[in-house]
């Protein structure tokens, strides 16, 4: 679990600590505030222990111990790039976590993945965290994940700070080497699909990942058979449309429970057989069984047009539900931020074009140069 630790490394309990007589804060160095929160002396760290069951009841076999005691690490780091749960992982072999040192420049998003080997999870002193070597990829690292057996690991890494491309790295055996290999570079193949998330299959023989491609967030599978053979590693698309938000392996089978959205539906749940992904079974959605609780699909279309150079630009078009092709409407041209970001076939409560469309506009959302999902050159504007 995660929780605050005092500067000395002990568990911090806000309810029992002596309350200050004043609300004033004194800072003798920067970093003072991150977004809407002031930096406090306490750090968020990972705590570990072991649960034991006796007479149908669970209890802790030992007091919780600070896995990061004696270090400057913080996990999960309180920033917009981490949701907490994806910042660390546990297995029978120890703990993986991502962190940057608080003593380093806090304005940089550089981070590293560390491995804390544990065998009993009741050790009073955790071993010193061991850094996973990511080679030339020295930017942001994220999503550390153990394989189901706990002997392998995988993570995401960027080449440098500010890069839009994210690469999948593998550590084939944590016991022998902490060097993470870049899958695409090591195997000699290349793709212009950059993963944003991934999970291991239940048998550890495959990795599922999501990535932007042509204004969709698609789900792919990557067989790991190339680790033990000369077989070429290839990405297999499991979805074609919409935006996949989460996915879960259904036991030992090659089936996944997939949650996704689109520009017309904010919640779709499907079962996908990885051997026959085209036979996707929709369990629930706004539009299932004629409910039509979402937007009408006829309101959404896409177009491609010639850009300033030798390339084409994709754009989404959203029309009012009462659109009449014999009438004219004002145009709302929406430009996304980033600039290395994109308009995707995904539902949003923050940037929803339907809000504009229902006010009587025809909305056009172009994925201009700098957008992701259309190749590295396009996102870099080269």
C-alpha positions, 0 to 999 in steps of 0.5 A: 500500500502507499501512504505518507512517511515522515522525513525520518521514514516512519508512518505519518498519521495526520490524526495523531501528529501535534497540530501546529499553532500557525497555518504559516509555511516556511520554504527555504528552497524551491519547489513550493507548490505543484499545481494546486497543492503545496509541497509538504515535508512528508513523502508518499512511499510504498509500505509492505507487509504480509497478510495471513489468514487464521480462523477465517480472519486476516491479519498482518504478520508483521508491522508495515515497513517502508520500502523506500526508507533511507532514500530520496524516492517518492512513489507515487509521485504527486503529478498529473502523469501518474494515477498512483496504481500504475506507478508500482507493481508487486509480485512474489519476488519484490516490488517495482516502482517508478520515481524521481528523487525529490532532491533532483530538479522537480520541474523535470519529468525524468523518472526511473524504474526501480526493483526492490527484491523481497522474499518474505515481505516481512523483512524489517529492512528492505534491500536498497532499490535497484535501478532498471537500466533503460539504456539510451531511453533517458526520459520518462518511465512508467507502468512497471509490470511484473510478468505473472511468474514474477521473474520478468518485467516490462515498462514504458520509456521515452527517449528524452524529456518532452518526447511523444514516442513511448517504447515498450521495454522488457527485462527477460530475467530480473535475477540475472540482469536489470538491463531492459531491452527495447523490443523494437530495436532488439528484434530488428523490426520497427513500428510507428505505434507507440504504446500508452499502456500495457498488461501481461497475458495471464500465461505471460506469453503475450503482452496486450497494449493500447496505442494511438493509431489514426485517431483511434486508441486501438488494442494490440497483442504482442507475442513474446515467442521471439524471445526464445526463437528467431520468429519476427515480433509483430503487433496484432490489432485486436480492435479497429475503432473507438478508444480502448480504456481498459482490458482484463484477461479472462482466466487462462483463455485468450479472451479479454474483457474490454472497456472502450468509448467512442464519439457517440458512446461513453461506455462499451463493454466487449469480450474479444477473442484474441484468436478471432478479434473480428468476432467481438461480442458487445456485452453492454453499450448505450446503443445495444439492443436499440436503446439509442441512448448515445449520439446517432452515428450519422452525426459523426464522420471523418475526412482527409485532406491534403496538408501543406507538404507531402502528407494528408491530414485527418479531421473529425466532423460532428453535426447537430442531431437535427442537421439538415443538409439543405441548410447552412450552419456556422463552423466551429473549428476546434484545435487541440492542445499539446501540440503532441496530442490528438483528437481521438474517436473517444468520449470526453466530458472535458472536450466534447464536440457534441456540446458545440454541435447541439448549439447549432454548429458543424464541428471540425476537429483536425489532427494537424501536424504535431498530432500523435497516431499518424507516425513519428515524422508527423508528430514531430512536424518533419 
